[in-house]
Amino acid sequence: MAPYLHEWRDRYEGRAALVLQPGSTQEVAQIMALAHETGTAIVPQGGNTGLVGGQIPFDAENEVVLSLSRLDRIYSVDPAGGTMQVGAGVTLEQVQKAADEVDRLFPLSLASEGSCQIGGNLASNAGGVNVLAYGNMRDLCLGLEVVLADGRIWNGLRALKKDNTGYDLRDLFIGSEGTLGIITAAVLKLFPKPREQATAFIGVESLEKLAELFAHAQKRAGGQLTAFEILPRPGLEFVLQHTGQNDPLAAPHQWYALLEISSLQGEGLALERLSALLEEAMEKELLQDAAIPSSLEQRAALWALRERMSEAQKPQGGSIKHDVSVPVAAIPAFIREANEAVRALVPGCRPVPFGHFGDGNIHYNISQPVDMDKSVFLDKWEEVSQCVHAIVMKYNGSISAEHGIGKMKRQMLREMKSEVELDLMRTIRQAIDPRGILNPGKLL
């Protein structure tokens, strides 16, 4: 049971009565019918890559982990209609490969794509690096199959882009973190596969210049701008130190942008547009240096710098992490104010803010001071998080951009949501799961 009781950050150590591994929707339904009858709590779990404890059980007497990993079939792929029907246990990487085999694109991209599963992606409304162009998981799903708390099955597997027939039940379950029903299958959207992708790794002197560079890139590339990720120098140094990769640029810079333009036409148009964009940005003094990969291997190496940003913080000791969003225009001010505040709380700490600049989602992580004991630093998690989230709220942001609420942020949600919103959420949950057996203690 151990792999089902521990999460990647080692923040939560779970306890459960047993783990169940159903192999079909009907078996999930039978389990839920029995759980409803006996009042047994069920904790749904996909690839166990969640970061807020939403997939972890905490009651050895009365909580059962229900793993969806065996629901791993790709039922159908329709390249002409731009859809794919899959089981909840199919990994994101498997979906990406199946789309690629029919010359289509499934654009969700996460560092954990080799192990995270579609059911979990939907339950947490996952985002990733391509939200700027394609949206998050809610935007990438057309239909769902869901097993309810009492064992009934809702078959909403409709491959329709237009279905205006009352309440949108699909959107109710997406992002509900397993508290309203268990997603067992989904119809996903596929997109035309880009013929060309042009990437640049850019050194920038300040947050303000990053904001100007993003505005410039949007203006010049429009909808072809598919990614604009930011990395701070300390974070890049962590990655270079622990992976052995080389610094892509000749000199260090305060900030970096990983920018990508995609083209459906190919014929060098994406590279041509990127080159013109960078030349104009250099003339406007928006950047200091840039590297453009000349091969797929070099492009993958640049993206690895971004994707390894989280894991590279582990060898640095304790890391207090936040998944927040603020309006794009407020990102520079937010990061500056948060950096100043956390350094005042924990002198010597090392802020590592990185992430999806284009949609306002910043992973505001803080590595411990070099000379501080890890446990002493992590004991400050709540105090530091309250400080950071207060600044987020000052800028009308969100305390959870894409990771969800889970167990970690339940109390924080009360400070962010109005009583009307919380009451509506409780009413929905009570109506759909009156016995409170679906993922208890999570979200609300």
C-alpha positions, 0 to 999 in steps of 0.5 A, spaced: 500 500 500 505 504 501 506 507 494 498 509 495 499 513 501 505 517 500 505 523 495 511 526 491 512 532 496 513 528 502 508 533 506 503 527 507 503 520 510 497 517 509 493 511 512 487 507 509 484 500 510 485 498 503 486 499 496 481 497 491 483 497 483 477 496 479 478 494 472 471 497 469 466 502 470 461 497 473 466 495 478 467 502 480 459 503 481 459 496 485 464 499 490 460 505 490 454 502 491 457 498 497 460 504 500 454 508 500 450 502 503 456 501 509 458 509 510 465 507 507 469 513 505 472 512 498 478 516 496 479 516 489 486 516 486 489 517 479 497 517 478 498 520 485 502 526 482 497 531 486 501 536 490 495 538 495 494 532 499 487 531 495 489 524 493 491 521 500 487 517 505 488 519 512 483 514 516 486 507 517 479 505 520 474 507 515 478 510 508 479 506 502 483 508 496 480 507 490 485 507 484 483 508 477 489 506 474 486 499 471 481 504 467 487 505 462 484 503 455 484 508 449 477 507 446 477 511 440 480 516 436 477 520 431 482 525 428 477 528 423 472 530 428 478 532 433 476 527 439 479 521 443 475 517 448 479 514 454 479 511 460 480 515 467 487 511 468 490 512 461 496 517 462 497 524 459 503 521 455 499 515 452 494 520 450 499 525 447 502 519 443 495 516 441 494 523 438 501 524 435 500 517 431 494 520 427 497 527 426 493 531 431 495 534 438 493 533 445 496 540 448 496 539 455 503 538 458 505 537 465 512 535 468 509 529 470 505 527 464 509 520 464 505 518 470 499 523 471 492 520 469 487 523 465 482 522 471 486 526 476 488 531 470 480 532 470 479 532 477 484 537 478 482 541 472 490 541 470 493 547 467 500 546 464 505 550 459 500 551 454 494 554 457 496 560 454 494 558 447 489 552 448 486 553 455 486 548 461 483 541 462 476 544 462 477 547 455 480 540 453 474 536 455 467 535 451 464 529 455 465 525 461 463 518 464 462 519 472 460 514 477 456 517 483 456 516 490 451 511 490 453 507 485 449 510 479 453 512 473 452 518 469 454 517 461 455 524 459 460 521 453 458 526 448 463 528 443 459 535 441 462 542 441 455 545 442 450 542 447 446 547 450 441 543 454 441 545 461 446 545 467 453 543 465 454 537 469 461 536 466 463 542 468 461 541 475 465 534 476 471 537 472 475 541 478 471 537 484 477 533 486 473 527 487 468 530 492 462 529 487 463 523 483 469 519 480 470 520 473 471 513 469 472 516 462 472 522 458 472 525 451 477 529 449 479 535 444 484 534 439 487 539 435 491 540 428 498 538 430 503 544 429 508 543 423 513 547 426 515 550 433 520 555 434 523 556 441 527 561 444 531 561 451 531 569 453 535 573 458 532 579 461 534 584 466 528 585 470 521 583 471 518 589 468 522 587 462 519 581 462 512 584 462 514 588 456 517 582 452 510 578 453 506 584 451 511 585 445 510 577 443 503 577 444 502 583 439 507 580 434 505 573 434 498 573 436 495 566 437 501 563 434 504 564 441 503 558 445 508 558 451 511 564 455 514 561 461 519 565 466 525 562 470 529 566 475 536 565 476 537 562 482 532 556 480 536 556 473 542 555 477 539 549 482 537 546 475 544 546 472 547 544 479 543 538 479 542 536 472 549 537 469 546 541 463 549 547 460 547 554 461 544 556 454 547 563 455 554 566 455 552 570 461 547 570 467 541 574 467 536 576 473 530 573 469 529 568 463 523 567 458 522 560 455 518 563 449 515 558 443 511 560 437 507 554 433 505 554 426 500 550 422 503 552 415 510 550 417 515 552 411 520 556 416 514 561 418 514 560 425 522 561 426 521 567 421 516 570 426 520 568 432 527 571 429 523 578 427 520 578 434 527 577 437 530 582 433 525 588 434 525 586 442 533 587 442 532 594 439 527 596 444 532 593 449 527 588 452 532 582 452 539 582 453 541 575 450 537 569 447 538 562 444 534 559 439 535 551 438 537 548 432 535 541 433 529 537 437 534 535 442 536 542 443 529 544 444 528 538 449 534 540 453 531 548 453 524 545 456 528 540 461 530 547 464 523 549 465 520 542 467 526 540 472 525 547 476 521 543 481 525 537 482 531 541 482 529 544 489 529 538 493 536 537 494 536 544 496 533 542 502 526 544 505 521 548 500 515 552 501 511 552 495 505 556 492 501 555 486 498 562 485 495 566 480 494 574 479 493 578 473 498 578 468 499 586 469 500 585 476 506 579 476 512 584 477 509 587 483 506 581 486 513 578 486 517 584 488 512 584 494 512 577 496 520 576 495 521 582 500 515 579 505 518 572 505 525 575 506 523 579 512 520 573 515 525 568 514 532 572 513 536 568 508 531 564 504 531 563 497 525 565 493 524 561 486 518 564 483 517 561 476 511 558 471 506 560 466 507 568 465 502 568 460 496 566 464 498 569 470 500 563 474 506 563 478 509 557 482 511 561 488 516 557 491 521 558 497 527 554 498 530 554 505 536 558 507 543 554 506 544 554 514 537 553 517 535 546 519 530 543 514 524 542 519 525 548 522 524 552 516 518 547 514 515 549 521 514 556 518 510 553 512 503 556 515 506 563 517 509 564 510 503 561 506 499 566 510 503 572 508 504 570 501 496 569 500 495 575 503 499 579 498 495 574 492 489 577 495 491 584 495 492 583 487 485 580 486 489 573 485 487 566 487 491 561 492 490 555 487 491 556 480 492 549 477 493 544 483 487 545 487 485 545 494 485 538 497 487 538 504 492 543 504 488 549 502 481 548 506 482 553 511 485 558 506 479 557 501 474 560 507 478 566 507 478 567 499 471 565 498 464 569 500 460 565 505 455 565 499 460 561 494 461 556 500 454 555 502 453 554 494 458 549 494 456 545 500 449 545 498 451 542 491 456 537 495 450 535 500 445 534 494 450 529 490 453 525 496 449 526 502 453 521 506 459 524 505 463 518 503 467 521 497 474 524 499 472 526 505 476 532 509 478 535 502 476 541 498 471 543 504 
